[in-house]
Amino acid sequence: MAAARSTASRRLPGALRRAGIGALLTVACAAAPSAWADDTALLNRGNDPFLQVSAAVPACPEPAGPRVSEAEWMRESHHRIEHGNHCWLEGRCRLPNAYQYDKDVADSLQRRLHTLDLQLPAWRRSSLWITVSARWILVQGCTAPEFPAAAFFAALREVADAERVIDQTTATPARGVPYPLFHPAAAAPK
């Protein structure tokens, strides 16, 4: 044992050998970003795909999307685990967790939106943000009065591996929006 320890310590530069692991850990913790310590910072802690896909309606408030505080994340974690695993346990998913589909669903969604640019260009008369989470597509934002909602949401339901499409849009943002708002002051520094 002593031979192994002395061999390992000979591989370390002299300063590290003298400083020891405790001092090294202290330096590493001190160098950690302050946002990690801020439990109120709004972050996309689940790395759910979140994208703004249009911006034609002025003064449409940005949704919070998947950005949550540490406390919200802790409250939601059990639900996310159950929701993600039930898909496979119930036989609705070929992958063991519904969140494993999100990147592919987001890629398919973007291809579908590109197709809609050609087939249904009026959908661009909107300011929309989309979150993909556990095979669900959540659409939030504002639409113009002539927005083709029925055709647009029917097209999104055709996205491969998407299980559900949720509409949280409004044509009258001045009366309020049906989603939580993003507050940039609460966002973590980039």
N, C-alpha and C positions, 0 to 999 in steps of 0.2 A: 504494500500500500504506500509506504513512504517513498519507494522508488518511483511509483507512478506519479505521485504528487510532485516530486522534485523534477521529473521529466516534463510534466505539464507546465510547471512554473518557469522552467528554462526556455520554453517556447514564447512566453510573454515578454514584451519589452520591459526593460528595467523599471520604468516609471509605473507601469501597471502592476508589476510584482510588488513594489513597495506600497502602492496605494491600496491594494487589496480590493476585494469584490465589494465590500460595504461602501467604500468611497466611490467606486465606479457607479454603483446603483444610485447614490446620492446625486452625482452629476447628471446621470441620465434622467432622473425624475425632475431635477431642476430645469432641464432643457425642454421638458415636455411642453407643448402648446397650452396656453392658458384656457383655450376653449374646452379642453378636455375636463377641466375642473368646473366649468360653468354648466350647472345642471339646467339652467333656463334657456340655453342656446337652442335655437330651432335648427335641427339637422335632419337630413334624410337618413335616419339611423338604420333603416332596413334596406337601403340602396334600391328602393322601388323606382323603376323608370318613371320620370316626370318630365314632360316636355310641353313647351308652348308651341302650338301648331298653327295658330293664326292670330292676327292682331289688328283687325279692321274696325272694331268698335272702340271708339275713344273712351277713356275714363272707366274702363272695365276694371274693377278691383281684382288684383291677383289673389288666387286662392292659396291657402297655406299648403295645400297638397300633402305630400307625405312628410313634411318637415314638422317634427315634434320635439318637445323638451325631453330631458332625461326622465322626468317623473311620468310623463305621458307614455314614453316608450316602455317603462317598467310596468305600467298599468296594462298596456296593450300586449305585452310579450306573451302571456299565457294564451290569449285569444289567437294571436298570430300562429303560435305553435300548433294549437288545436286545428285551426282553420287549414293550415298548410298540410297537416298530416291526414286529416279526415278525407280529403280528396282521394288519396291513394287507398286508404282503408275502406272507403265506400265503393271503390272500383271505378271512380270517375276519372282517374289519372293513371297514366302509364308510368310516370315518374313518382318517386316516393314523397315528394313535397310540391304543393301547388306553386310555391314561390320560385321553383326551379324553371318554370315556364316563362317567367316575366320578361326576360331579355328577348326571347324568341317571339313572344306575343307583341312586344314593342316594335321589333323589327318588321313583323307582318303588318302591324298597324300602320307604320310609316309607308310601307309599300301600298297599302290599301288607300291611304290618304292621297298618295301620288296618283293613283288610278282615279280617285274621285276628282282630282284637279281637272282631269280630262272629261270625265263623264258627268260631273255635277259641280261645276265651278262655283255655283252660288254658295256652297258651304263655306267658302273663304270669307263671306260677309259675317264674320264673327271674331271674337277674341277668346280663344279656347286654350285650356291647359288640360292635359291628359295624364292621369296616373295609371300605371299598370301594377296591380298588386294581387298575387295569388290567383291569376287567370281572370281577374275582374278588370274591366276598363271603366275608369271613372272620368267622366267628361265634365269639366267645370268651366264657367265663364259666361260670356254675354253673346247674344246673337242679334242680328238685325231682324226687323219684323218679317222680311221675306226669306229668312233662313229656311232651307228645306229640311226641317227636323226629322220628319218621318223617314225620308229616303236616306238621310245621313246616318241616323241611328240603326236603321236596317242594314246598311252597308257595314257598320262597325260590328254588328252581330255576326257577320260572316268571316271575321278575322279568325284565322286558324288558332285553335286551342283556347280561344277566349270563351269563358263560361258565362259571363254576365256583362252587360253594358248598363251603366248607371248614368242617368241624365241629371246633372245639377246645373242646368243653364237657365238663363233668364233673358227675355227680350226687353225687360224694363229694369236695368240696373239701378236707376234712380230710386226705385222703391225698395231696394235691398237685394241681396243675392242669397241663394240657397246653400251657401257653403261657408266654412270658416275662412277668414281673411289672413293673408300673410302680412306680418308686421316686420319690416326690415330691421328695425331697431333690435328685435329679439333674435335676429339671425346671427350665427357665429361669424367672426371675421374670417375672410378667405385667405 
